[in-house]
Amino acid sequence: MVIKVIEILASSPDGWEAAAQVALDEAAKSVRGIKSIYVNEMSATVEDNKIKNYRVNAKISFEVQ
């Protein structure tokens, strides 16, 4: 078995968990056999002293067939 890892940057106004789901959903559009997601980094954009967008840098692993 061979596992490949891709890195995806994603964001959501609804939180880091939602941003991670966005990353997973986007990867699933072109990749099959996703096995795991590793959130490597989290950040947020701020506007008027409030968090506007949550961002994740995620590594998604999948089996190469």
DSSP file (Angstrom, degrees, kcal/mol; ACC not computed):
  #  RESIDUE AA STRUCTURE BP1 BP2  ACC     N-H-->O    O-->H-N    N-H-->O    O-->H-N    TCO  KAPPA ALPHA  PHI   PSI    X-CA   Y-CA   Z-CA
    1    1 A M              0   0    0      0, 0.0     2,-0.4     0, 0.0    64,-0.1   0.000 360.0 360.0 360.0 137.3    0.0    0.0    0.0
    2    2 A V  E     -A   64   0A   0     62,-0.6    62,-3.1     2,-0.0     2,-0.5  -0.971 360.0-159.3-118.2 130.8    1.2    3.5   -0.9
    3    3 A I  E     -A   63   0A   0     -2,-0.4     2,-0.3    60,-0.2    60,-0.2  -0.933   4.9-162.2-111.5 130.9   -0.1    6.6    0.9
    4    4 A K  E     -A   62   0A   0     58,-3.0    58,-2.4    -2,-0.5     2,-0.4  -0.852   5.3-150.6-109.8 148.4    0.2   10.0   -0.6
    5    5 A V  E     -A   61   0A   0     -2,-0.3     2,-0.3    56,-0.2    56,-0.2  -0.973  11.2-174.6-122.6 131.5   -0.1   13.3    1.3
    6    6 A I  E     -A   60   0A   0     54,-2.5    54,-2.8    -2,-0.4     2,-0.5  -0.886  18.5-134.8-118.6 155.7   -1.4   16.6   -0.1
    7    7 A E  E     -A   59   0A   0     -2,-0.3     2,-0.4    52,-0.2    52,-0.2  -0.934  23.2-177.1-113.9 132.3   -1.5   19.9    1.7
    8    8 A I  E     -A   58   0A   0     50,-3.0    50,-3.1    -2,-0.5     2,-0.5  -0.985  17.5-151.1-131.7 137.7   -4.6   22.1    1.6
    9    9 A L  E     +A   57   0A   0     -2,-0.4     2,-0.3    48,-0.2    48,-0.2  -0.926  29.0 166.1-104.0 130.8   -5.3   25.6    2.9
   10   10 A A  E     -A   56   0A   0     46,-2.2    46,-2.6    -2,-0.5     2,-0.3  -0.962  16.1-163.0-143.3 158.8   -9.0   26.2    3.8
   11   11 A S  E     +A   55   0A   0     -2,-0.3    44,-0.2    44,-0.2    33,-0.1  -0.965   7.5 177.8-142.8 160.0  -11.1   28.7    5.7
   12   12 A S  E >   -A   54   0A   0     42,-2.2    42,-3.2    -2,-0.3     3,-0.7  -0.971  31.9-137.8-156.5 145.5  -14.5   29.2    7.2
   13   13 A P  T 3  S+     0   0    0      0, 0.0     3,-0.1     0, 0.0    42,-0.1   0.546  99.7  67.9 -78.6  -5.3  -16.3   31.9    9.2
   14   14 A D  T 3  S-     0   0    0      1,-0.3     2,-0.2    40,-0.1     3,-0.1   0.376 111.3 -77.2-100.6   2.8  -17.7   29.1   11.5
   15   15 A G    <>  -     0   0    0     -3,-0.7     4,-2.0     1,-0.1    -1,-0.3  -0.556  49.5 -69.5 126.4 170.1  -14.6   27.8   13.3
   16   16 A W  H  > S+     0   0    0      2,-0.2     4,-2.4     1,-0.2     5,-0.2   0.865 126.5  54.8 -68.6 -36.3  -11.5   25.7   12.8
   17   17 A E  H  > S+     0   0    0      1,-0.2     4,-1.9     2,-0.2    -1,-0.2   0.919 109.8  47.5 -62.4 -42.2  -13.5   22.4   12.7
   18   18 A A  H  > S+     0   0    0      2,-0.2     4,-2.1     1,-0.2    -2,-0.2   0.885 110.3  52.4 -65.5 -38.5  -15.6   23.8    9.9
   19   19 A A  H  X S+     0   0    0     -4,-2.0     4,-2.1     2,-0.2    -2,-0.2   0.896 108.4  50.9 -64.2 -39.6  -12.5   25.0    8.1
   20   20 A A  H  X S+     0   0    0     -4,-2.4     4,-2.2     1,-0.2    -1,-0.2   0.887 109.2  51.1 -63.8 -38.4  -11.0   21.5    8.4
   21   21 A Q  H  X S+     0   0    0     -4,-1.9     4,-2.9     2,-0.2    -2,-0.2   0.879 107.0  53.6 -66.6 -37.4  -14.3   20.1    6.9
   22   22 A V  H  X S+     0   0    0     -4,-2.1     4,-2.5     2,-0.2    -2,-0.2   0.924 108.8  49.6 -60.8 -44.3  -14.0   22.5    4.0
   23   23 A A  H  X S+     0   0    0     -4,-2.1     4,-2.2     1,-0.2    -2,-0.2   0.928 113.2  46.3 -59.6 -45.7  -10.4   21.2    3.3
   24   24 A L  H  X S+     0   0    0     -4,-2.2     4,-2.3     2,-0.2    -2,-0.2   0.913 112.1  50.3 -64.5 -43.8  -11.7   17.6    3.4
   25   25 A D  H  X S+     0   0    0     -4,-2.9     4,-0.6     1,-0.2    -1,-0.2   0.900 111.5  48.5 -62.2 -41.5  -14.7   18.4    1.2
   26   26 A E  H >< S+     0   0    0     -4,-2.5     3,-0.9     1,-0.2     4,-0.5   0.913 111.8  48.7 -66.2 -42.2  -12.5   20.1   -1.4
   27   27 A A  H >X S+     0   0    0     -4,-2.2     4,-1.8     1,-0.2     3,-1.6   0.894 104.7  59.9 -63.2 -39.3  -10.0   17.2   -1.4
   28   28 A A  H 3< S+     0   0    0     -4,-2.3    -1,-0.2     1,-0.3    -2,-0.2   0.680  91.0  70.6 -65.7 -17.3  -12.8   14.7   -1.8
   29   29 A K  T << S+     0   0    0     -3,-0.9    -1,-0.3    -4,-0.6    -2,-0.2   0.795 120.1  13.4 -68.2 -27.2  -13.8   16.4   -5.1
   30   30 A S  T <4 S+     0   0    0     -3,-1.6     2,-0.4    -4,-0.5    -2,-0.2   0.460 119.1  67.7-127.9  -4.3  -10.7   15.1   -6.8
   31   31 A V     <  -     0   0    0     -4,-1.8     2,-0.3    -5,-0.1     3,-0.3  -0.956  57.5-161.2-124.8 138.0   -9.2   12.4   -4.5
   32   32 A R        +     0   0    0     -2,-0.4    31,-0.1     1,-0.2    -3,-0.0  -0.802  68.3  33.7-111.2 157.7  -10.5    9.0   -3.6
   33   33 A G        -     0   0    0     -2,-0.3    30,-1.7     1,-0.2    -1,-0.2   0.831  69.8-174.2  74.1  33.3   -9.6    6.8   -0.6
   34   34 A I  E     +B   62   0A   0     -3,-0.3    28,-0.3    28,-0.2    -1,-0.2  -0.422   8.5 177.7 -63.8 131.3   -8.9    9.5    1.9
   35   35 A K  E     -     0   0A   0     26,-3.1     2,-0.3     1,-0.3    27,-0.2   0.745  54.8  -8.8-106.8 -33.7   -7.6    8.0    5.1
   36   36 A S  E     -B   61   0A   0     25,-1.4    25,-2.2     2,-0.0     2,-0.4  -0.994  46.7-141.1-161.5 162.9   -6.8   10.9    7.4
   37   37 A I  E     -B   60   0A   0     -2,-0.3     2,-0.5    23,-0.2    23,-0.2  -1.000  13.0-166.4-131.3 133.9   -6.6   14.6    7.9
   38   38 A Y  E     -B   59   0A   0     21,-2.9    21,-3.0    -2,-0.4     2,-0.9  -0.974  15.8-143.4-121.4 115.8   -3.9   16.3   10.0
   39   39 A V  E     +B   58   0A   0     -2,-0.5    19,-0.2    19,-0.2     3,-0.1  -0.706  22.0 178.7 -82.5 109.1   -4.4   19.9   10.9
   40   40 A N  E     +     0   0A   0     17,-2.4     2,-0.3    -2,-0.9    -1,-0.2   0.826  61.7   6.5 -81.2 -35.5   -0.9   21.3   10.7
   41   41 A E  E     -B   57   0A   0     16,-1.4    16,-2.4     2,-0.0     2,-0.4  -0.997  58.1-158.1-152.8 145.7   -1.5   24.9   11.5
   42   42 A M  E     +B   56   0A   0     -2,-0.3     2,-0.3    14,-0.2    14,-0.2  -0.982  21.1 154.6-128.2 142.3   -4.4   27.1   12.6
   43   43 A S  E     -B   55   0A   0     12,-2.3    12,-3.5    -2,-0.4     2,-0.3  -0.926  21.2-148.1-151.6 175.3   -4.8   30.9   12.2
   44   44 A A  E     -B   54   0A   0     -2,-0.3     2,-0.4    10,-0.2    10,-0.2  -0.995  13.5-128.9-149.1 151.6   -7.6   33.5   11.9
   45   45 A T  E     -B   53   0A   0      8,-2.5     7,-3.1    -2,-0.3     8,-1.0  -0.815  26.8-150.1 -99.1 146.6   -8.2   36.8   10.2
   46   46 A V  E     +B   51   0A   0     -2,-0.4     2,-0.4     5,-0.3     5,-0.2  -0.937  17.5 176.4-122.7 138.4   -9.5   39.6   12.4
   47   47 A E  E >  S-B   50   0A   0      3,-2.9     3,-1.2    -2,-0.4    -2,-0.0  -0.982  75.4  -6.3-140.5 128.2  -11.7   42.6   11.5
   48   48 A D  T 3  S-     0   0    0     -2,-0.4     3,-0.1     1,-0.3    -1,-0.1   0.889 128.9 -57.7  53.9  43.6  -12.9   45.2   14.1
   49   49 A N  T 3  S+     0   0    0      1,-0.2     2,-0.4    -3,-0.0    -1,-0.3   0.697 119.3 103.7  62.4  22.6  -11.4   43.1   16.9
   50   50 A K  E <  S- B   0  47A   0     -3,-1.2    -3,-2.9     0, 0.0     2,-0.3  -0.979  80.9-103.5-131.8 146.9  -13.5   40.1   16.0
   51   51 A I  E     + B   0  46A   0     -2,-0.4    -5,-0.3    -5,-0.2     3,-0.1  -0.532  36.0 177.2 -69.5 126.5  -12.5   36.9   14.2
   52   52 A K  E     +     0   0A   0     -7,-3.1     2,-0.4     1,-0.3    -6,-0.2   0.849  65.0  11.4 -96.8 -45.4  -13.7   37.0   10.7
   53   53 A N  E     - B   0  45A   0     -8,-1.0    -8,-2.5   -39,-0.1     2,-0.4  -0.999  61.3-144.4-139.6 138.0  -12.3   33.8    9.2
   54   54 A Y  E     -AB  12  44A   0    -42,-3.2   -42,-2.2    -2,-0.4     2,-0.4  -0.846  24.3-163.1 -97.1 136.1  -10.8   30.7   10.7
   55   55 A R  E     -AB  11  43A   0    -12,-3.5   -12,-2.3    -2,-0.4     2,-0.4  -0.938   8.9-170.3-124.8 144.2   -8.0   29.1    8.6
   56   56 A V  E     -AB  10  42A   0    -46,-2.6   -46,-2.2    -2,-0.4     2,-0.6  -0.978  18.3-150.7-129.9 147.5   -6.4   25.7    8.6
   57   57 A N  E     -AB   9  41A   0    -16,-2.4   -17,-2.4    -2,-0.4   -16,-1.4  -0.971  35.1-175.2-109.6 109.3   -3.4   24.3    6.9
   58   58 A A  E     -AB   8  39A   0    -50,-3.1   -50,-3.0    -2,-0.6     2,-0.5  -0.853  25.5-148.8-117.3 144.0   -4.3   20.6    6.6
   59   59 A K  E     -AB   7  38A   0    -21,-3.0   -21,-2.9    -2,-0.4     2,-0.5  -0.951  18.4-164.7-107.3 125.1   -2.4   17.5    5.4
   60   60 A I  E     -AB   6  37A   0    -54,-2.8   -54,-2.5    -2,-0.5     2,-0.4  -0.939   1.9-158.1-115.1 126.8   -4.7   14.9    3.8
   61   61 A S  E     +AB   5  36A   0    -25,-2.2   -26,-3.1    -2,-0.5   -25,-1.4  -0.826  15.1 170.8-107.6 144.3   -3.5   11.4    3.3
   62   62 A F  E     -AB   4  34A   0    -58,-2.4   -58,-3.0    -2,-0.4     2,-0.4  -0.984  36.0-101.1-148.5 156.4   -5.0    8.9    0.8
   63   63 A E  E     -A    3   0A   0    -30,-1.7     2,-0.5    -2,-0.3   -60,-0.2  -0.632  30.0-137.7 -82.4 131.3   -4.2    5.6   -0.6
   64   64 A V  E      A    2   0A   0    -62,-3.1   -62,-0.6    -2,-0.4   -31,-0.0  -0.764 360.0 360.0 -87.9 129.4   -2.7    5.5   -4.1
   65   65 A Q              0   0    0     -2,-0.5    -1,-0.1   -64,-0.1    -2,-0.0   0.416 360.0 360.0-109.6 360.0   -4.2    2.7   -6.2
